Amino acid sequence: MDAPAACEIERLPEDLLMHVISLTSPADAFHATAVSGAFHAAADSDTVWSRLLPRDLPQFAKRELPRKPPSTKKGMFRRLSDEPALLPGKYVRMQLDKATGAKCFTFSASALQITQANDAHTPLIRVGSVPGYSKRGKRFSQAADIGHVNILEICAKIQRNMLSQNTTYVAYMVFKLGPRFYSFDFPFQEASFGIAGSQSTRQVCLQGYVEDGDGADVPPRKHIVPSSYHIYNHDSVPPQKNVVFPHKKADGWMEVELGEFHNEGGDGEVSISLTETTKPKSGLIVWGIVIRSKQQKKKQKEEVSNKGQ
């Protein structure tokens, strides 16, 4: 910005600057502090951040926020975007998307509804800290260890009014395949995300993956062969263009996209599910389900792409 333009900006009334910045996004407000001294003062004001900080924040678990909360609205936004905050019960956590202010949620294994054919209890196993998902003591250190089942249904539910309005969300399941898994290749699993009557559905294949950092627009898919392959009769996996494969992280955990949902607001229950009901299967370890804003997904893809360059 040249000097004459900067001088013109300095002469704008502060209340006008605050109004304009409050109509942008949290990312723009953070960047505005570097424009000039006048912009810095306006972009740091409670007037701006009272518009950018969601007004309908959920109730948090006790002692999740400090006894003396941040003294400014911007400080509260930073607290909730820098690290997640647990909700009552401590099985679900929320974090603000720093770029958009959208409320994003993570469901631990304990918060999931896991239905098996015989209604057996799904044991939880300790997996310790999961890199990339465990932050500052807000980690979920257990995962659901799903043994031999004929019918499998995994579901997370959240009230629609807890999500940010006019925001497109993407849901993911974070999981591993155990040492003696089988039958997560074909038939494919069905995933869905949305409200009753308005759900996006897709087919996913948990027994395969693409690796983060693959530079191709369509990265090669890799199939995982179980150690028990020789004792189990597997169907061949037919080629499918529209089947979603997980991304494998460097730590061995995998993340599969379950669907997208645009929240226009209103009441009702939003569900995220993964089902497969046609043949016996075993060896799935589920850490949780994550709901992110689509803006976050785009940013993460760009970060992965930059690392590969």
KALIN-V955500 format. One record per backbone hydrogen bond with DSSP energy under -0.5 kcal/mol. NH is the residue of the N-H (numbers start at 1). CO is the residue of the C=O. Records with the same first field share a line. If there is no record, write none. Layout:
NH=CO ; CO
This chain:
6=2
7=3
8=4
9=5
10=6
11=7 ; 8
12=9
17=13
18=14
19=15
20=16
21=17
22=18
23=19 ; 20
24=21
27=99
29=25
30=26
31=27
32=28
33=29 ; 30
34=31
35=32
36=32
40=36
41=37
42=38
43=39
44=40
45=42
49=45
50=46
51=48
52=48
53=49
61=86
64=61
69=67
76=72
77=73
78=74
79=75
80=76
81=77
82=78
83=79
85=94
87=92
88=59
90=87
93=106
94=85
95=104
96=80
97=102
98=96
101=97
104=95 ; 102
105=291
106=93
107=289
108=91 ; 106
109=142 ; 287
111=108
112=108 ; 109
113=155
114=112
115=113 ; 153
117=151
119=116
123=121 ; 145
125=143
127=141
128=141
131=129
133=130
134=130
135=133
138=135
141=139
143=125
144=286
145=123
146=144 ; 284
147=145
149=281
152=276
153=115
154=274
155=113
156=272
158=270
160=268
162=159
163=160
166=263
167=164 ; 263
169=167 ; 261
170=292
171=259
172=290
173=256
174=288
175=173 ; 254
176=285
178=176 ; 283
181=178
182=282
189=204
190=275
191=202
192=273
193=200
194=271
195=198
198=195
200=193
202=191
204=189
205=244
206=184
207=184
208=206
209=222
210=246
212=248
214=211
219=216 ; 217
222=209
224=207
225=223
226=224
227=179
229=226
231=228
232=228 ; 229
234=232
238=236
244=203
246=205 ; 208
247=255
248=210
249=247 ; 253
252=249
254=175
255=247
256=173
258=171
259=171
261=169
263=167 ; 261
264=262
270=158
271=194
272=156
273=192
274=154
275=190
276=152
281=149
282=182
283=146
284=146
285=176 ; 283
286=144 ; 284
287=174 ; 285
288=174
289=107
290=172
291=105
292=170 ; 290
294=168
296=293
297=293
298=294
299=295
300=296
301=297
302=298
303=299
304=300
305=301
306=302
307=303
308=304
309=305 ; 306
